[in-house]
Amino acid sequence: MRVLCYEKGIKTAYDIDIDCFKVLEGYLAESSLETRRCVMYSLGRFVRFRAGNDVLHKYQLRRELKNEFEASPQWEHMMDCVERYIADCIERGFTAVGKRNLRTNLVTTIRRLFTYFGPLEAEEITMRHFRQYKNLSTDLKDKTIKHGLGNLGRMLEFVTGNNPYREAKIVWTNQGVDRTWIFKDQWKEIFASATTVERVALVLCAGMGLRRNEVATLKLTDIIGDRMMIRGKGHGAGKIVEKEIPKSVMAVIQTYLPERDLLIRRYGDRYDGSLIVPPFYSNGERTLNRYIGNLVSEASTRVGIKATCHTFRRFYCMNLLDNGFELDTVRRMMRHSSIEITLESYVRADPRKMKTATNSVDDALFG
C-alpha cells in the first residue's frame, strides 16, 4: 500500500485499479515467486473485501489476452454461448470436474478456430470450418481434434440448432494412445528421491490407484481409521467409494501430516481441509489439481523418468495382476464400470507383452 500511495497517489481501496497491480508487479520483479504471490493475492483479497471489485482477476485476464480477437464482440458472444451451454450441462448432471474440463476444451477449440478464420458468430460456423480446422491442426493428435470439435459441435447445436461436426462427416485415423508405464525398479528409484509431499501423491496413485483429480479432492476428513472415502468420476455427485488404506500408504500420509500442519498455520486452510496443500498463497481447485500433477511429474523427472499420475495408477493395476488376483477383483479395486475397460486400457496394453513376443522371435530363430 505504501508503494501504491507513493507511485499512484491512491487514497482508498476504491482507487486501486489494474494499473496499480502492474506497478506493484514491477516493484516485486526481483522478489521470489512466493513473495510475489503473497503480496498480489493479499492485496487482491483486500480490494475485493473492501470495494467489492475483483481487480486482480481482471489484471490476470488482461495479461492472458494473447489475441486481438479476444477483445471482439464475436469472442464475447461465443464465451456467452459457452456459459449458457455449461449451465445446461450442469442441469443435465455434469459434475464440477466435468464442467470445468468442458469449459477449458471449448475455449481452447474456439480460440484456435478464431486464429484460423478470424472472429465468427456462432451462426456463421459451418462444416467447412470444421473440415479445414482438422486439416490445419497438424500439430494435434486426431483424438484431441475430434474431442474439441465434437464438444464445439454439440454447443453450436444447443445455441443454433445445427451441428457442423455431424454435417462435416470427418474421417479419422485410428491413432494409438501414448501411455507411459513404470515397473518395480523404476518405482523404487522415484520413491527414494521424492520429497515428503511428493511421496504422498505417489503412494495415493501407486498404492491405491487414485486419479489426479481424486488426489486433489481428497480431504483429511475422508480418512477415518484405516478407511478412505474416494470421490471418483461419474455424473451427479460422482462415484463415492470407500476403500481400505494399505499400512504402507498410511505410514507415508502420517509422516506428511506435521508438514501439512505447518503450512496451514502459515498460509491458512485455503482448500477446505484437503489432504495435500500447496506451500504458497493461492486458491482454487485448478491450482491444486495442477500442483498434484507437478508433484508426480517432478519426482519422476528428477530420476530421468517420464510419468504422470495415471502412470502410477497403471503401476497399481499391474501389481494386482502380477500378484495373481482375478480380473474382476482388479476391476473393482480399479473402480472400473466394466471388465472391458480393465482389459483394453491396462491388461492388453501392458508393454511387457510386446517385449516378450519380440524375444520369443529371437529364441525361435537363433535360440
C-alpha positions as CSV (number, residue, x, y, z in Angstrom):
1,M,0.0,0.0,0.0
2,R,2.9,2.4,0.8
3,V,4.3,1.8,-2.7
4,L,0.9,2.4,-4.4
5,C,0.3,5.6,-2.3
6,Y,3.7,6.9,-3.5
7,E,3.6,5.8,-7.1
8,K,-0.1,6.2,-7.9
9,G,-1.4,8.5,-5.2
10,I,-4.2,6.2,-4.1
11,K,-6.3,7.2,-1.1
12,T,-8.8,4.4,-0.7
13,A,-9.3,0.8,-1.8
14,Y,-11.7,2.1,-4.5
15,D,-8.8,3.8,-6.2
16,I,-6.8,0.6,-6.7
17,D,-7.1,-0.4,-10.4
18,I,-5.4,-2.7,-12.9
19,D,-2.5,-0.2,-13.3
20,C,-1.8,-0.4,-9.6
21,F,-1.2,-4.2,-9.9
22,K,1.1,-3.6,-12.9
23,V,3.1,-1.1,-10.8
24,L,3.3,-3.5,-7.9
25,E,4.4,-6.4,-10.0
26,G,7.2,-4.3,-11.5
27,Y,8.3,-3.3,-7.9
28,L,8.3,-7.0,-6.9
29,A,10.2,-8.2,-10.0
30,E,13.3,-9.1,-8.1
31,S,11.4,-10.9,-5.3
32,S,10.8,-14.6,-5.0
33,L,7.7,-16.2,-6.6
34,E,6.3,-17.0,-3.2
35,T,6.7,-13.3,-2.1
36,R,5.1,-12.0,-5.3
37,R,2.1,-14.4,-4.9
38,C,1.7,-13.5,-1.2
39,V,1.6,-9.7,-1.9
40,M,-0.5,-9.8,-5.0
41,Y,-3.1,-12.2,-3.7
42,S,-3.3,-10.4,-0.3
43,L,-3.9,-7.1,-2.0
44,G,-6.5,-8.7,-4.4
45,R,-8.4,-10.2,-1.5
46,F,-8.3,-6.9,0.4
47,V,-9.7,-4.9,-2.5
48,R,-12.4,-7.4,-3.2
49,F,-13.4,-7.3,0.5
50,R,-13.3,-3.5,0.8
51,A,-14.5,-2.4,-2.6
52,G,-16.3,-5.5,-4.0
53,N,-14.1,-5.3,-7.1
54,D,-12.0,-8.3,-8.2
55,V,-9.3,-6.2,-9.8
56,L,-6.6,-8.9,-9.5
57,H,-8.7,-11.2,-11.6
58,K,-9.2,-8.5,-14.3
59,Y,-5.5,-7.9,-14.3
60,Q,-4.7,-11.6,-14.8
61,L,-7.3,-11.7,-17.6
62,R,-5.6,-8.8,-19.4
63,R,-2.2,-10.4,-19.1
64,E,-3.6,-13.6,-20.6
65,L,-5.2,-11.8,-23.5
66,K,-2.9,-13.1,-26.2
67,N,-5.0,-12.5,-29.4
68,E,-6.7,-9.4,-30.6
69,F,-9.9,-11.3,-31.5
70,E,-10.4,-11.9,-27.7
71,A,-11.5,-8.3,-27.4
72,S,-14.0,-8.6,-30.3
73,P,-17.8,-8.8,-29.8
74,Q,-17.8,-12.2,-31.6
75,W,-15.5,-13.6,-29.0
76,E,-17.6,-12.2,-26.2
77,H,-20.7,-13.7,-27.7
78,M,-19.1,-17.1,-28.1
79,M,-18.0,-17.0,-24.5
80,D,-21.6,-16.2,-23.5
81,C,-22.7,-19.2,-25.6
82,V,-20.2,-21.4,-23.7
83,E,-21.6,-20.3,-20.3
84,R,-25.2,-20.9,-21.4
85,Y,-24.2,-24.4,-22.7
86,I,-22.3,-25.2,-19.5
87,A,-25.3,-24.1,-17.4
88,D,-27.5,-26.6,-19.4
89,C,-24.9,-29.3,-18.9
90,I,-25.0,-28.7,-15.1
91,E,-28.8,-29.1,-15.2
92,R,-28.3,-32.4,-17.0
93,G,-26.0,-33.7,-14.3
94,F,-22.4,-32.8,-15.2
95,T,-20.0,-32.9,-12.2
96,A,-17.9,-29.9,-11.2
97,V,-14.9,-31.6,-12.8
98,G,-16.7,-32.4,-16.0
99,K,-18.0,-28.8,-16.2
100,R,-14.5,-27.3,-15.8
101,N,-12.9,-29.7,-18.3
102,L,-15.7,-29.0,-20.8
103,R,-15.3,-25.2,-20.5
104,T,-11.5,-25.4,-20.9
105,N,-11.8,-27.6,-24.0
106,L,-14.4,-25.4,-25.6
107,V,-12.5,-22.2,-25.0
108,T,-9.3,-23.7,-26.4
109,T,-11.1,-25.0,-29.5
110,I,-12.8,-21.7,-30.2
111,R,-9.5,-19.8,-29.7
112,R,-7.9,-22.0,-32.3
113,L,-10.9,-21.6,-34.7
114,F,-10.7,-17.8,-34.4
115,T,-6.9,-18.0,-35.0
116,Y,-7.5,-19.8,-38.3
117,F,-10.6,-17.9,-39.6
118,G,-10.9,-14.7,-37.6
119,P,-13.8,-13.7,-35.4
120,L,-17.0,-15.6,-36.2
121,E,-20.6,-15.6,-34.9
122,A,-22.0,-18.9,-33.8
123,E,-24.4,-18.9,-36.8
124,E,-21.6,-18.4,-39.3
125,I,-19.7,-21.5,-38.4
126,T,-20.2,-24.3,-41.0
127,M,-19.0,-27.8,-41.7
128,R,-16.3,-26.2,-44.0
129,H,-14.8,-24.5,-41.0
130,F,-14.7,-27.9,-39.1
131,R,-13.1,-29.7,-42.0
132,Q,-10.4,-27.0,-42.5
133,Y,-9.8,-26.9,-38.8
134,K,-9.0,-30.6,-38.8
135,N,-6.7,-30.2,-41.8
136,L,-4.9,-27.2,-40.4
137,S,-4.3,-28.6,-36.9
138,T,-1.4,-30.8,-37.9
139,D,0.3,-30.2,-34.5
140,L,-2.6,-32.0,-32.7
141,K,-3.5,-35.7,-32.5
142,D,-6.7,-36.7,-34.2
143,K,-8.1,-37.8,-30.8
144,T,-7.6,-34.2,-29.5
145,I,-9.2,-32.6,-32.6
146,K,-12.1,-35.0,-32.5
147,H,-12.8,-34.3,-28.9
148,G,-12.6,-30.5,-29.3
149,L,-14.8,-30.3,-32.5
150,G,-17.3,-32.8,-31.0
151,N,-17.8,-30.6,-28.0
152,L,-18.0,-27.4,-30.1
153,G,-20.5,-29.1,-32.4
154,R,-22.8,-30.0,-29.6
155,M,-22.5,-26.5,-28.2
156,L,-23.4,-25.0,-31.5
157,E,-26.4,-27.3,-31.8
158,F,-27.6,-26.1,-28.4
159,V,-27.2,-22.5,-29.5
160,T,-28.2,-22.5,-33.2
161,G,-29.9,-25.9,-33.8
162,N,-27.2,-27.0,-36.2
163,N,-24.3,-29.3,-35.6
164,P,-21.4,-28.6,-38.1
165,Y,-19.4,-31.5,-36.7
166,R,-22.1,-34.1,-37.6
167,E,-22.5,-32.5,-41.1
168,A,-18.7,-32.4,-41.7
169,K,-18.5,-36.3,-41.6
170,I,-14.8,-36.1,-41.0
171,V,-12.8,-39.3,-41.4
172,W,-10.4,-40.0,-38.5
173,T,-7.3,-42.1,-38.4
174,N,-7.0,-44.8,-35.7
175,Q,-4.1,-43.5,-33.7
176,G,-2.7,-45.3,-30.7
177,V,-2.8,-43.9,-27.2
178,D,0.5,-42.6,-25.9
179,R,0.6,-44.4,-22.4
180,T,3.6,-44.2,-20.0
181,W,4.5,-47.1,-17.8
182,I,6.8,-47.8,-14.9
183,F,7.6,-51.0,-13.0
184,K,9.1,-52.1,-9.7
185,D,12.7,-51.0,-10.2
186,Q,11.7,-47.6,-11.5
187,W,9.2,-47.1,-8.7
188,K,11.9,-47.7,-6.1
189,E,14.1,-45.2,-7.8
190,I,11.4,-42.5,-8.0
191,F,10.1,-43.0,-4.4
192,A,13.7,-42.9,-2.9
193,S,14.4,-39.5,-4.4
194,A,10.9,-38.0,-3.7
195,T,10.2,-35.3,-1.1
196,T,7.7,-36.0,1.7
197,V,4.7,-34.4,0.0
198,E,5.7,-36.0,-3.4
199,R,5.6,-39.4,-1.7
200,V,2.0,-38.8,-0.5
201,A,0.9,-38.1,-4.1
202,L,2.9,-41.1,-5.4
203,V,1.5,-43.6,-2.9
204,L,-2.1,-42.4,-3.4
205,C,-1.7,-43.1,-7.1
206,A,0.5,-46.2,-7.0
207,G,-0.8,-47.7,-3.7
208,M,-4.5,-47.0,-4.0
209,G,-5.0,-46.4,-7.8
210,L,-6.3,-42.8,-7.4
211,R,-6.6,-40.5,-10.4
212,R,-5.1,-37.0,-10.2
213,N,-8.4,-35.2,-9.5
214,E,-9.2,-37.8,-6.9
215,V,-6.0,-37.0,-5.1
216,A,-6.7,-33.2,-5.4
217,T,-10.2,-33.5,-4.0
218,L,-9.2,-35.9,-1.1
219,K,-9.9,-34.3,2.3
220,L,-8.2,-35.2,5.5
221,T,-11.7,-35.9,6.9
222,D,-12.1,-38.5,4.2
223,I,-9.6,-40.7,6.1
224,I,-11.3,-42.4,9.0
225,G,-9.2,-45.0,10.8
226,D,-7.9,-47.3,8.1
227,R,-10.6,-46.4,5.6
228,M,-10.7,-43.7,2.9
229,M,-13.6,-42.1,1.1
230,I,-12.8,-41.6,-2.6
231,R,-14.8,-39.3,-4.9
232,G,-14.4,-40.7,-8.3
233,K,-15.6,-39.9,-11.8
234,G,-19.3,-40.1,-12.7
235,H,-22.4,-37.9,-13.2
236,G,-24.1,-36.0,-10.4
237,A,-22.0,-36.3,-7.3
238,G,-19.7,-38.8,-9.0
239,K,-19.0,-42.3,-7.7
240,I,-18.2,-42.3,-4.0
241,V,-16.3,-45.4,-2.9
242,E,-14.8,-46.4,0.5
243,K,-11.5,-48.3,0.4
244,E,-9.2,-49.8,2.9
245,I,-5.8,-48.0,3.2
246,P,-2.7,-50.2,3.0
247,K,-0.4,-49.8,6.0
248,S,2.5,-48.6,3.9
249,V,0.3,-45.8,2.3
250,M,-1.0,-44.7,5.8
251,A,2.6,-44.5,7.1
252,V,3.6,-42.1,4.3
253,I,0.5,-40.0,5.0
254,Q,1.2,-39.8,8.7
255,T,4.8,-38.7,8.0
256,Y,3.4,-35.8,5.9
257,L,0.8,-34.5,8.4
258,P,3.2,-32.4,10.6
259,E,4.4,-30.7,7.4
260,R,0.8,-30.1,6.4
261,D,0.0,-28.5,9.8
262,L,2.9,-26.1,9.5
263,L,1.7,-25.0,6.0
264,I,-1.9,-24.4,7.2
265,R,-0.6,-22.4,10.2
266,R,1.4,-20.2,7.8
267,Y,-1.0,-19.8,4.9
268,G,-4.4,-20.8,6.3
269,D,-6.6,-23.7,5.2
270,R,-7.5,-22.4,1.7
271,Y,-8.7,-25.7,0.3
272,D,-11.4,-26.7,2.7
273,G,-9.4,-29.4,4.5
274,S,-7.6,-31.0,1.5
275,L,-5.1,-33.7,2.5
276,I,-2.4,-32.2,0.3
277,V,-1.9,-28.4,0.4
278,P,0.5,-26.3,-1.7
279,P,3.3,-24.3,0.1
280,F,2.1,-20.9,-1.2
281,Y,-0.8,-18.5,-1.2
282,S,-3.4,-19.4,-3.8
283,N,-7.0,-20.5,-4.2
284,G,-9.0,-22.7,-6.5
285,E,-9.4,-26.4,-7.4
286,R,-7.5,-25.9,-10.7
287,T,-4.4,-24.8,-8.8
288,L,-4.5,-27.8,-6.5
289,N,-5.1,-30.2,-9.4
290,R,-2.1,-28.8,-11.3
291,Y,0.0,-28.9,-8.1
292,I,-0.7,-32.7,-7.7
293,G,0.3,-33.3,-11.3
294,N,3.5,-31.3,-10.8
295,L,4.5,-33.2,-7.7
296,V,4.3,-36.5,-9.5
297,S,6.0,-35.2,-12.7
298,E,8.9,-33.5,-10.8
299,A,9.5,-36.6,-8.7
300,S,9.8,-38.7,-11.8
301,T,11.8,-36.3,-13.9
302,R,14.3,-36.0,-11.1
303,V,15.5,-39.5,-11.9
304,G,15.1,-39.2,-15.6
305,I,11.7,-41.0,-16.0
306,K,8.6,-39.6,-17.7
307,A,5.5,-40.3,-15.7
308,T,2.1,-38.9,-14.8
309,C,-0.5,-39.7,-12.1
310,H,-2.1,-42.2,-14.4
311,T,1.3,-43.9,-15.0
312,F,1.3,-44.8,-11.3
313,R,-2.4,-45.9,-11.5
314,R,-1.3,-48.3,-14.2
315,F,1.5,-49.5,-12.0
316,Y,-1.1,-50.2,-9.3
317,C,-3.2,-52.2,-11.7
318,M,-0.2,-54.2,-13.0
319,N,0.9,-55.0,-9.4
320,L,-2.5,-56.5,-8.7
321,L,-2.5,-58.6,-11.9
322,D,1.2,-59.7,-11.4
323,N,0.2,-60.9,-7.9
324,G,-2.4,-63.2,-9.4
325,F,-5.7,-61.5,-8.4
326,E,-8.7,-62.4,-10.5
327,L,-9.7,-59.9,-13.2
328,D,-13.0,-59.0,-11.5
329,T,-11.1,-58.2,-8.3
330,V,-8.7,-56.0,-10.2
331,R,-11.7,-54.3,-11.9
332,R,-13.3,-53.5,-8.5
333,M,-10.0,-52.3,-7.0
334,M,-9.5,-50.0,-10.0
335,R,-13.2,-48.9,-9.7
336,H,-13.9,-49.6,-13.4
337,S,-17.5,-49.9,-14.5
338,S,-16.7,-53.0,-16.7
339,I,-14.0,-55.6,-17.1
340,E,-13.6,-54.5,-20.7
341,I,-12.1,-51.2,-19.6
342,T,-9.6,-53.0,-17.4
343,L,-8.7,-55.3,-20.3
344,E,-8.4,-52.7,-23.0
345,S,-6.6,-49.9,-21.2
346,Y,-4.4,-52.0,-18.9
347,V,-4.1,-55.7,-19.4
348,R,-3.9,-55.8,-23.2
349,A,-1.8,-52.6,-23.3
350,D,0.9,-54.0,-21.0
351,P,4.2,-53.2,-22.9
352,R,5.9,-56.2,-21.4
353,K,3.7,-58.5,-23.6
354,M,5.2,-56.9,-26.8
355,K,8.7,-57.3,-25.4
356,T,8.1,-60.9,-24.5
357,A,6.7,-61.6,-28.0
358,T,9.7,-59.9,-29.7
359,N,12.1,-62.0,-27.6
360,S,10.2,-65.2,-28.5
361,V,11.0,-64.5,-32.2
362,D,14.7,-64.3,-31.3
363,D,14.5,-67.6,-29.4
364,A,12.7,-69.2,-32.3
365,L,15.2,-68.1,-34.9
366,F,18.5,-68.5,-33.0
367,G,17.7,-69.9,-29.6
